[in-house]
Amino acid sequence: MSEDTEQPEQSIEELQKRYTQLNTRKIQAETKLDEAEKQLKQLKSQAQEKYGTDDIDELREKLAEMKNENEKKRREYQENLDQIESDLNSVDEKFAAATNEDNESDVE
């Protein structure tokens, strides 16, 4: 706190209570920090094992490569399905035309 801001005087009991509260918050913050560091260490280990690196920039590059590869595969899959659909439509049209010719020759 700055020297310009004057705080009302507190009793020793109030100061002790305040200290206890601040100490509790400090312990909680340290516990959270320890847990976060353990989790980070575990995630780095998993990244190293799975992707061969735990460097964030390299992982971003790998992610971009994976996204590009997935998009390429998705696009190829869509093109294949479009081709199959086109081929099936062509077969349907030929079958319909052949059926119509058979029906017309039966009528004559």
C-alpha positions as CSV (number, residue, x, y, z in Angstrom):
1,M,0.0,0.0,0.0
2,S,1.2,3.5,-0.7
3,E,2.2,5.9,2.0
4,D,-0.4,8.4,0.8
5,T,-3.2,5.9,1.7
6,E,-3.6,5.8,5.5
7,Q,-5.2,2.7,6.9
8,P,-7.0,2.8,10.2
9,E,-5.0,1.2,13.0
10,Q,-5.8,-2.4,13.6
11,S,-5.6,-4.4,16.8
12,I,-3.1,-7.2,17.2
13,E,-6.0,-9.7,16.9
14,E,-7.1,-8.1,13.6
15,L,-3.6,-8.2,12.3
16,Q,-3.2,-11.8,13.3
17,K,-6.5,-12.7,11.7
18,R,-5.4,-10.9,8.6
19,Y,-2.1,-12.6,8.6
20,T,-3.8,-16.0,8.9
21,Q,-6.1,-15.3,6.0
22,L,-3.2,-14.1,3.8
23,N,-1.1,-17.1,4.8
24,T,-4.0,-19.4,3.9
25,R,-4.3,-17.8,0.5
26,K,-0.5,-18.1,0.0
27,I,-0.7,-21.8,0.8
28,Q,-3.6,-22.3,-1.6
29,A,-1.8,-20.4,-4.3
30,E,1.4,-22.5,-3.8
31,T,-0.7,-25.7,-3.9
32,K,-2.3,-24.6,-7.1
33,L,1.1,-23.8,-8.6
34,D,2.5,-27.2,-7.6
35,E,-0.5,-29.0,-9.2
36,A,-0.1,-26.8,-12.4
37,E,3.6,-27.6,-12.6
38,K,2.9,-31.3,-12.1
39,Q,0.3,-31.2,-14.8
40,L,2.6,-29.3,-17.2
41,K,5.4,-31.8,-16.6
42,Q,3.0,-34.7,-17.3
43,L,1.7,-33.0,-20.5
44,K,5.2,-32.3,-21.7
45,S,6.1,-35.9,-21.1
46,Q,3.0,-37.1,-23.1
47,A,3.8,-34.7,-25.9
48,Q,7.4,-35.9,-26.0
49,E,6.3,-39.5,-26.1
50,K,3.6,-39.0,-28.7
51,Y,5.0,-36.4,-30.9
52,G,8.7,-36.5,-30.3
53,T,8.9,-33.0,-28.8
54,D,7.5,-30.8,-26.1
55,D,8.5,-27.6,-27.8
56,I,5.3,-25.5,-28.2
57,D,6.4,-24.1,-31.6
58,E,7.2,-27.5,-33.0
59,L,3.9,-28.8,-31.7
60,R,2.1,-26.0,-33.4
61,E,3.8,-26.8,-36.6
62,K,2.9,-30.5,-36.2
63,L,-0.7,-29.5,-35.5
64,A,-0.8,-27.3,-38.7
65,E,0.6,-30.2,-40.7
66,M,-2.0,-32.6,-39.2
67,K,-4.8,-30.2,-40.0
68,N,-3.6,-29.8,-43.6
69,E,-3.3,-33.5,-44.0
70,N,-6.8,-34.1,-42.6
71,E,-8.2,-31.4,-44.9
72,K,-6.5,-33.1,-47.9
73,K,-7.9,-36.5,-47.0
74,R,-11.4,-35.0,-46.4
75,R,-11.3,-33.3,-49.8
76,E,-10.1,-36.5,-51.5
77,Y,-12.9,-38.5,-49.8
78,Q,-15.5,-36.0,-50.9
79,E,-14.2,-36.1,-54.5
80,N,-14.3,-40.0,-54.4
81,L,-17.9,-39.9,-53.1
82,D,-18.8,-37.3,-55.8
83,Q,-17.4,-39.6,-58.4
84,I,-19.2,-42.7,-57.1
85,E,-22.4,-40.7,-57.0
86,S,-21.9,-39.5,-60.6
87,D,-21.1,-43.1,-61.7
88,L,-24.2,-44.4,-60.0
89,N,-26.4,-41.7,-61.6
90,S,-24.9,-42.6,-65.0
91,V,-25.7,-46.3,-64.4
92,D,-29.3,-45.4,-63.3
93,E,-29.8,-43.3,-66.4
94,K,-28.5,-46.1,-68.6
95,F,-30.7,-48.6,-66.9
96,A,-33.7,-46.4,-67.2
97,A,-33.0,-45.8,-70.9
98,A,-32.6,-49.5,-71.5
99,T,-35.8,-50.3,-69.6
100,N,-37.7,-47.7,-71.7
101,E,-36.4,-49.2,-74.9
102,D,-37.5,-52.7,-73.8
103,N,-40.9,-51.4,-72.9
104,E,-41.2,-49.6,-76.3
105,S,-40.2,-52.7,-78.2
106,D,-42.7,-54.8,-76.2
107,V,-45.5,-52.3,-77.2
108,E,-44.8,-52.6,-80.9
